[in-house]
């Protein structure tokens, strides 16, 4: 059960990262024409570090499958979502919530018992 929740958390973090890198988040105008640009186009390759940090954190939690690793990963992603909340952090909030559930749910619990 914990592995499934951690896997879904990884999938959500990966989807958020792909969305942030591909979707045009910046808009402006060039004379009379509107222009749009992605995070990667505006900020360059340096933006890959903060965008991929939650993805790598959930991947490590998924691969190592230890309770302590899940707890540390939950703290890291939760802190990231709060600190970067006004920019890209809120996109990773669903992944942080699922990782928190994976850290708190006992091994024998079923998903229906969580809700």
C-alpha positions in Angstrom: 0.0 0.0 0.0 2.8 2.4 0.9 4.6 1.6 -2.3 1.5 2.4 -4.3 0.9 5.7 -2.6 4.6 6.6 -3.1 4.4 5.6 -6.7 1.4 7.8 -7.3 3.2 10.6 -5.5 6.1 10.1 -7.9 3.8 10.2 -10.8 2.1 13.4 -9.7 5.5 15.1 -9.1 6.7 14.0 -12.5 3.5 15.3 -14.1 3.9 18.6 -12.4 7.5 18.9 -13.5 6.6 18.1 -17.1 3.7 20.6 -17.0 5.9 23.3 -15.6 8.6 22.8 -18.2 6.2 22.5 -21.2 3.3 24.8 -20.5 3.8 28.5 -21.3 3.7 30.2 -17.9 5.0 33.6 -19.0 3.0 36.0 -21.2 3.8 39.4 -22.5 3.5 41.5 -25.6 5.8 42.3 -28.4 4.3 45.4 -29.8 0.8 44.4 -30.8 1.3 40.7 -30.6 1.1 38.7 -27.4 4.0 36.4 -26.6 4.2 33.3 -24.4 7.2 31.5 -23.0 7.9 28.5 -20.9 9.8 28.4 -17.6 12.7 26.8 -19.4 12.8 29.4 -22.2 12.8 32.3 -19.7 15.0 31.0 -16.9 17.3 28.7 -18.9 18.5 25.2 -17.9 19.1 26.3 -14.2 15.3 25.9 -13.7 15.7 22.1 -14.0 17.2 22.0 -10.5 14.2 23.3 -8.5 11.6 21.7 -10.9 13.2 18.2 -10.7 14.0 18.3 -6.9 10.6 16.9 -5.8 10.7 14.3 -8.6 14.0 13.0 -7.4 12.9 13.1 -3.8 9.9 11.0 -4.5 11.9 8.6 -6.7 14.4 8.0 -3.9 11.5 7.3 -1.5 10.0 4.9 -4.1 13.2 3.0 -4.7 14.5 2.7 -1.1 11.1 1.8 0.5 12.1 2.7 4.0 9.8 4.4 6.5 12.5 6.9 7.5 13.2 7.8 3.9 9.5 8.4 3.3 9.3 10.7 6.3 12.4 12.7 5.2 11.0 13.0 1.7 7.7 14.2 3.0 9.4 16.9 5.0 11.5 18.0 2.0 8.6 18.1 -0.4 6.3 19.7 2.1 8.8 22.4 2.9 9.5 22.9 -0.8 5.8 23.3 -1.5 5.5 25.9 1.3 8.6 27.8 0.5 8.0 27.9 -3.2 4.2 28.2 -2.8 3.8 31.4 -4.7 5.7 30.2 -7.8 5.9 26.4 -8.5 5.4 24.9 -5.1 1.7 24.5 -5.2 2.0 22.2 -8.3 3.8 19.7 -6.0 1.3 19.9 -3.1 -0.7 16.8 -4.3 2.5 14.8 -4.4 3.4 16.0 -0.9 0.0 15.1 0.5 0.2 11.6 -1.0 3.7 11.1 0.3 2.4 12.2 3.7 -0.3 9.6 3.5 2.3 6.9 2.5 4.3 7.9 5.6 1.4 7.7 8.0 -0.6 4.7 6.8 0.3 1.4 8.4 1.4 -1.5 6.2 -1.7 -3.5 6.7 -4.1 -0.6 6.0 -6.2 -0.5 2.8 -7.0 2.7 0.9 -10.6 2.6 2.0 -9.5 2.6 5.6 -7.6 5.9 5.1 -10.8 7.8 4.2 
